[in-house]
Amino acid sequence: MIKAAVVGVNNIGKIHCRYFKENNDTDLIAVCDLNKELANAAANEFNVLAYTDLKSMLENEEVDVISIATGGKENGSHHFAPARMAIEAGKDVLVEKPLSNNIEEARELVSYAKAKNVRLACNLNHRFVPVAEQAKKWIDNGDLGALLYLNMKLTIGNPNESSPWIHMRALHTHSIDVIRYFGGNIKRVQAFMTKAPGRKVWSTASINLQFESGAVGHLTGSYDMDNNHPIESCEVAGNKGRFFIDNVYENLTFYPHKSSELKVFRNSVLTGMNGFNETFKNRINTFISEIKQAISPDLITGSGLEALAAQEVIEAAIRSQLENGAVIEIGK
């Protein structure tokens, strides 16, 4: 049995707790939060031990895997310290996105996990849905042919005004990861951003992408939309066909060239998912399965390295906006 603990048990942390608790291969034994009331409430809800100090938890509990679900500025500034401490202790670690809102800290986490030979994963849960898995199979099998373009949209309503870049750093690790999952490494980025009426932050973005393969792409992102509408779509096209994913996990349609016969998968038939929170379940279950199978740290899916690659694209987009829409080469 894999012993698990969750650090940071506000809303997202409790989702992590729930799915560790439900997994047949894990035993959730402890939670940790600087807020004693939150820690005690989660401990009571899940019948585990409560800690307010991670160092103490690591010294007193035999834990195999630790989820870091703390928050902070741009949803990531409180990730680095507990994640590094867990890595130092030799634990497998699952970190909420982004790894850190500071790109240097994100790079250090990936480098340190490699040096310690531990599994560092990120909660890139949008890719952990059966429709994305099926779509990836079509790409890998050559059903789309050579990829030509990828269009992604991720939009929600979020009034947070705490940082000029919160929309980019807090949200788009997800969208860039899905784009990279289908299209591979991104080579060049160009971004244009705007502020909705009354807003102080860059709340809507249009980002052009070029992949190492030569394919081109685009991301439209916004914190200015109605949450009652579909939040995410993805279109991938090649010279033999294209597919379209609607609203994260609900629908997948494949349009083969030179044929009027479509392949359509819907949630009720393909996945039976009962809501967005089950993307967390799929992600956590995959990580636990890979730990159980002793998958090498450099071969796990949704790894810290993949999350970092998405963050590098985000930072390039921010730089492009600062430089009046300049084209930015990744890694330069």
SVG drawing of the C-alpha trace seen along z (x, -y; Angstrom):
<svg xmlns="http://www.w3.org/2000/svg" viewBox="-24 -50 46 53">
<polyline fill="none" stroke="black" stroke-width="0.4" points="0.0,0.0 1.3,-3.4 1.1,-5.9 0.1,-9.4 -0.2,-12.8 -1.5,-16.1 0.0,-19.5 -2.4,-22.4 -6.0,-21.4 -8.2,-24.2 -10.6,-23.4 -8.2,-21.8 -6.3,-20.0 -9.5,-18.3 -10.1,-17.1 -6.7,-15.5 -7.5,-13.9 -10.8,-12.5 -9.2,-10.7 -6.2,-9.4 -8.8,-8.1 -10.8,-6.4 -7.8,-4.8 -7.4,-1.1 -3.6,-1.3 -3.2,-4.3 -3.6,-4.9 -4.1,-8.6 -2.4,-8.9 -1.9,-12.7 -2.6,-16.2 -0.6,-19.4 -1.6,-23.0 -0.2,-26.2 -3.8,-27.0 -4.5,-24.7 -8.3,-24.9 -8.1,-23.8 -5.7,-21.0 -8.0,-19.8 -11.1,-20.0 -9.5,-17.9 -8.1,-15.4 -11.6,-14.9 -13.2,-14.6 -10.8,-12.0 -9.9,-10.3 -6.2,-11.0 -3.6,-12.8 -3.2,-16.6 0.0,-18.6 0.8,-22.3 4.5,-21.8 5.8,-19.7 9.2,-19.0 7.4,-17.5 5.2,-15.4 8.2,-14.0 10.0,-13.2 7.0,-11.4 5.2,-9.7 6.3,-7.1 5.0,-8.7 5.6,-7.5 4.0,-10.2 3.1,-13.8 0.6,-16.1 1.4,-19.8 -1.8,-21.7 -0.9,-25.0 -1.7,-28.3 -0.1,-31.7 0.4,-34.4 -0.6,-33.5 -1.7,-30.1 1.9,-29.0 4.2,-31.0 3.6,-28.6 4.6,-25.4 8.3,-25.6 9.3,-25.3 7.2,-22.3 7.9,-20.6 11.6,-20.9 11.4,-19.7 9.5,-16.6 11.9,-15.9 14.8,-16.3 13.2,-13.7 13.1,-11.3 9.4,-11.3 7.5,-11.1 5.8,-14.4 2.7,-15.7 2.5,-19.5 -0.5,-21.6 0.1,-23.8 2.1,-25.8 5.2,-24.2 5.9,-27.7 4.9,-31.1 8.7,-31.8 10.3,-30.2 13.7,-29.9 12.1,-28.0 10.3,-25.7 13.5,-24.9 15.2,-24.2 12.5,-21.8 12.8,-19.8 16.6,-19.8 16.6,-18.8 14.1,-16.0 16.3,-14.6 19.4,-14.8 17.5,-13.0 16.0,-10.4 12.4,-10.9 9.2,-11.2 8.1,-14.8 4.6,-15.1 2.3,-18.1 -1.5,-18.1 -1.9,-18.6 -5.3,-17.1 -6.8,-18.4 -4.9,-15.8 -6.0,-12.9 -9.3,-12.3 -10.2,-9.4 -11.0,-11.6 -7.5,-13.1 -6.1,-9.6 -8.1,-8.5 -7.1,-11.6 -3.4,-11.1 -3.7,-7.5 -5.0,-8.9 -2.0,-11.2 0.5,-8.4 -1.1,-6.0 -0.7,-8.5 -4.5,-8.9 -4.1,-12.6 -1.0,-12.4 1.6,-15.2 0.3,-17.8 -0.4,-21.2 -2.1,-23.3 -3.4,-23.2 -6.0,-25.6 -6.7,-25.8 -9.2,-27.8 -9.3,-27.9 -11.6,-30.6 -13.2,-31.0 -14.5,-33.8 -12.0,-34.9 -12.1,-38.4 -8.7,-38.1 -6.7,-41.3 -3.7,-40.4 -1.0,-40.3 -0.7,-41.6 0.2,-38.0 -2.2,-35.9 -4.3,-34.9 -1.2,-33.5 0.7,-31.9 -2.3,-30.6 -4.3,-29.1 -2.4,-28.3 -0.1,-25.6 -3.1,-23.5 -3.8,-24.8 -0.1,-24.8 0.3,-21.3 -2.6,-20.0 -1.2,-21.7 2.2,-20.2 0.7,-16.7 -0.7,-16.7 1.8,-18.8 5.1,-18.3 7.7,-21.0 7.0,-24.6 9.8,-26.6 8.5,-30.2 5.9,-32.3 4.2,-35.6 1.6,-37.1 -1.0,-39.9 -3.0,-40.6 -5.8,-43.0 -7.6,-44.1 -11.4,-43.8 -13.3,-47.0 -12.6,-47.9 -9.7,-45.4 -6.1,-46.2 -4.6,-42.8 -3.9,-41.3 -7.1,-39.2 -7.4,-38.0 -4.6,-36.7 -4.1,-35.7 -0.9,-33.7 0.6,-32.4 2.8,-29.3 5.3,-27.5 6.2,-23.9 9.6,-22.2 7.8,-20.0 7.0,-23.0 3.3,-22.9 1.7,-26.2 -0.9,-26.9 -2.8,-29.3 -4.1,-29.8 -7.0,-32.0 -7.3,-32.4 -9.4,-34.6 -10.4,-35.3 -13.4,-37.3 -15.9,-34.7 -19.1,-33.2 -18.4,-30.0 -21.8,-28.6 -20.3,-28.2 -17.9,-25.5 -14.5,-26.4 -12.1,-24.5 -11.8,-23.3 -9.0,-21.9 -8.7,-21.4 -5.8,-19.5 -5.4,-19.1 -3.1,-17.1 -2.9,-16.4 -5.1,-13.3 -7.7,-14.5 -8.5,-16.5 -10.2,-16.1 -12.0,-18.5 -12.4,-18.1 -15.2,-20.1 -15.3,-21.2 -12.3,-19.2 -13.8,-15.7 -17.3,-15.8 -17.1,-15.3 -14.5,-14.2 -15.0,-14.2 -12.6,-12.9 -13.0,-14.2 -11.0,-12.1 -10.1,-13.6 -11.9,-12.3 -14.6,-10.7 -18.0,-11.8 -18.0,-9.2 -17.1,-10.8 -16.0,-9.2 -17.8,-10.7 -17.1,-9.9 -19.2,-11.4 -18.7,-11.4 -21.7,-9.2 -20.4,-6.5 -16.7,-6.7 -15.9,-7.8 -18.8,-8.0 -17.1,-10.9 -19.4,-12.6 -17.9,-16.1 -14.7,-18.1 -13.4,-17.0 -12.9,-13.5 -10.1,-14.8 -8.2,-15.1 -9.1,-11.4 -7.8,-10.3 -4.6,-12.2 -3.9,-11.0 -4.8,-7.4 -2.3,-7.5 0.5,-8.8 -0.2,-6.1 -0.3,-3.4 3.1,-4.6 4.6,-4.6 3.2,-1.1 4.8,0.1 8.1,-1.5 8.1,-3.6 11.3,-5.6 11.1,-9.2 12.0,-10.4 9.2,-8.3 6.2,-9.3 3.3,-11.1 2.4,-14.7 5.9,-15.1 7.4,-18.2 9.6,-18.5 6.5,-18.7 5.0,-21.3 8.2,-23.3 8.1,-23.2 4.6,-24.7 5.8,-27.4 8.7,-28.3 6.1,-29.0 4.1,-31.1 7.1,-33.2 7.9,-33.6 4.4,-34.9 4.7,-37.3 8.0,-38.5 6.5,-38.9 3.7,-41.1 6.3,-43.2 8.2,-43.6 5.2,-44.8 4.4,-41.4 7.9,-40.3 8.5,-36.7 10.3,-34.9 12.4,-31.8 11.9,-29.3 15.1,-28.9 16.8,-32.0"/>
</svg>
